[in-house]
Amino acid sequence: MKTWSDSELFEELKKDNKMAFSILFDRYSDILFRFIQKRIESVPDVEDIIQEVFISMWNRRSKIEVSDSIYPYLFKAAKYEMIDWLIKSEKRNRHLDYLEINKDQYLIGTTSEDELIAKELARLLENEMSRMPDTMRSVFRLSRMKICQ
């Protein structure tokens, strides 16, 4: 099967032949990798794009027509996947920029309500500690100081 043309392999692919798919993947993944990497530097992202191209080819195998070579289809599919990736990347970068600019709104900090609750808890703790025997109170304070350090 390794000496088969792309069109012969694709006919086998339409019959759900996974070996034909594997041969096409082996035949074109390296050249697609180099083509995509010229535009996108991240190796994991390039690998993801290649994976998406071949998944799409597998899912659409009954609709794709190959007259001679699968090469034009794969490169056009890679181009569209790169465009999708770039759009998603741009959106992700815009979201990250927005979060960076507005991070103070999203950071969990002490609000006036948190401060009131903390003061109330401290008052209740002091009240309960005042009812403890002296030795117990000393041990409790020492244990709390050690935990807070």
C-alpha positions as CSV (number, residue, x, y, z in Angstrom):
1,M,0.0,0.0,0.0
2,K,3.0,2.4,0.5
3,T,3.5,2.7,-3.2
4,W,-0.1,3.7,-3.7
5,S,-1.0,7.2,-5.0
6,D,-2.8,9.7,-2.9
7,S,-6.0,9.1,-4.9
8,E,-5.8,5.4,-4.3
9,L,-5.1,5.9,-0.6
10,F,-8.0,8.3,-0.4
11,E,-10.3,5.8,-2.0
12,E,-9.2,3.4,0.7
13,L,-9.7,6.1,3.3
14,K,-13.3,6.5,2.2
15,K,-13.7,2.8,3.0
16,D,-12.6,3.6,6.6
17,N,-9.2,2.1,6.0
18,K,-7.1,3.3,9.0
19,M,-3.9,2.1,7.4
20,A,-4.5,4.4,4.4
21,F,-5.0,7.3,6.8
22,S,-1.8,6.4,8.7
23,I,0.1,6.4,5.4
24,L,-1.3,9.7,4.3
25,F,-0.4,11.1,7.8
26,D,3.1,9.8,7.5
27,R,3.4,11.2,4.0
28,Y,2.3,14.7,4.7
29,S,2.7,15.5,8.4
30,D,6.3,16.6,8.3
31,I,5.9,18.9,5.3
32,L,2.7,20.4,6.9
33,F,4.7,20.8,10.1
34,R,7.3,22.9,8.3
35,F,4.7,24.9,6.4
36,I,2.8,25.8,9.6
37,Q,5.9,26.4,11.7
38,K,7.0,29.2,9.4
39,R,3.9,31.1,10.6
40,I,3.4,29.8,14.1
41,E,6.4,29.2,16.4
42,S,4.9,27.1,19.1
43,V,5.6,23.4,18.4
44,P,2.6,22.2,20.5
45,D,0.3,24.6,18.7
46,V,1.7,23.4,15.3
47,E,1.1,19.8,16.4
48,D,-2.5,20.7,17.4
49,I,-3.2,22.4,14.1
50,I,-1.8,19.3,12.2
51,Q,-4.0,17.1,14.3
52,E,-7.0,19.2,13.6
53,V,-6.3,19.1,9.8
54,F,-6.1,15.3,9.8
55,I,-9.2,14.9,12.1
56,S,-11.1,17.1,9.7
57,M,-9.9,15.1,6.8
58,W,-11.0,11.9,8.5
59,N,-14.4,13.3,9.4
60,R,-15.0,14.7,5.9
61,R,-13.5,11.8,4.0
62,S,-16.8,10.9,2.3
63,K,-17.2,14.4,1.0
64,I,-13.7,15.2,-0.2
65,E,-12.8,14.5,-3.8
66,V,-9.2,13.7,-4.7
67,S,-8.3,13.6,-8.3
68,D,-4.6,13.2,-8.1
69,S,-3.0,14.5,-4.9
70,I,-4.3,15.2,-1.4
71,Y,-1.6,17.8,-1.1
72,P,-3.7,20.9,-2.2
73,Y,-6.5,19.9,0.2
74,L,-4.2,19.4,3.2
75,F,-2.5,22.8,2.6
76,K,-5.7,24.6,2.2
77,A,-7.1,22.9,5.3
78,A,-3.9,23.8,7.2
79,K,-4.2,27.4,6.1
80,Y,-7.8,27.6,7.4
81,E,-6.8,25.9,10.7
82,M,-4.0,28.5,11.1
83,I,-6.4,31.3,10.6
84,D,-8.8,29.8,13.2
85,W,-5.8,29.4,15.6
86,L,-4.7,33.0,15.0
87,I,-8.2,34.3,15.6
88,K,-8.5,32.3,18.8
89,S,-5.0,33.4,19.9
90,E,-5.9,37.0,19.3
91,K,-9.1,36.7,21.4
92,R,-7.2,34.9,24.1
93,N,-4.5,37.7,24.1
94,R,-7.2,40.4,24.3
95,H,-8.8,38.6,27.3
96,L,-5.5,38.3,29.0
97,D,-4.8,42.0,28.4
98,Y,-8.2,43.0,29.7
99,L,-7.6,40.9,32.8
100,E,-4.2,42.3,33.3
101,I,-5.5,45.9,33.1
102,N,-8.5,45.1,35.3
103,K,-6.9,42.6,37.7
104,D,-7.6,44.8,40.8
105,Q,-11.3,44.2,40.2
106,Y,-10.8,40.4,40.2
107,L,-8.3,40.0,43.0
108,I,-9.7,38.7,46.2
109,G,-8.8,41.2,48.8
110,T,-10.2,42.4,52.0
111,T,-13.3,44.4,51.6
112,S,-14.9,46.5,54.4
113,E,-17.3,43.6,55.0
114,D,-14.4,41.1,55.4
115,E,-12.8,43.5,57.8
116,L,-16.0,43.8,59.9
117,I,-16.3,40.0,60.0
118,A,-12.6,39.6,61.0
119,K,-13.0,42.2,63.8
120,E,-16.2,40.4,65.0
121,L,-14.4,37.1,65.0
122,A,-11.4,38.6,66.9
123,R,-13.8,40.1,69.5
124,L,-15.6,36.7,70.0
125,L,-12.2,34.9,70.3
126,E,-11.0,37.4,72.9
127,N,-14.3,37.0,74.8
128,E,-14.0,33.2,74.8
129,M,-10.3,33.3,75.8
130,S,-11.0,35.6,78.7
131,R,-13.1,32.8,80.2
132,M,-10.3,30.3,80.0
133,P,-8.0,29.5,82.9
134,D,-4.7,31.4,82.8
135,T,-2.6,28.4,81.9
136,M,-5.0,27.3,79.1
137,R,-5.2,30.8,77.8
138,S,-1.3,31.0,77.7
139,V,-1.0,27.7,75.9
140,F,-3.7,28.7,73.4
141,R,-2.0,32.1,72.7
142,L,1.4,30.4,72.2
143,S,-0.1,27.8,69.8
144,R,-1.8,30.5,67.8
145,M,1.4,32.6,67.6
146,K,3.3,29.6,66.4
147,I,0.7,28.8,63.7
148,C,0.7,32.4,62.5
149,Q,4.5,32.6,62.1
